[in-house]
């Protein structure tokens, strides 16, 4: 929940039923073993919450936002690229109204693509597709070849990384 009041206070509080468990919850495990049985549920006051952050902004986009003092509630969070973009747009424009939120909902700029293109800039300079990526405006709008090029690059990067360092090629490909 993202909350605000008429006095200018803002807050965040996770909601829902969160089991106490000895595993991440990311994948299924054998529930018939005693060590794998849930040990009840966390109280609502145990869930991650805060109010009035120093930045004056609370943004969330399925990213990991909790800290080590609270139980883990999101098993597979997204990276913070989208949340960072939302924060960037909020900071850029001091007037927060319906028009800004409409603009934010239709924003297609990719901070993730910008980061990766900057990191791999010297490598991208060496090919025509790479140079096209460098020149791309980082927008995922229609008829935009740069977005397709980036997604192809990113898929290849992930496959290579997981194949070589974690799971092996056959599992990654599967």
Secondary structure, DSSP 8 states (H G I E B T S, - for coil): -EEE-TTS-EEEE--S--B--SS-SSS---TTSGGGS---B--GGGS-EEES-TTS----SSB----TTS----SS-B-SHHHHHHHHHHHH-S--SHHHHHHHHT--B-HHHHHHHHHTHHHHTTSHHHHHHHHS--B--TT-HHHHHHHHHHHHHHHHHHHHHTS-HHHHH-
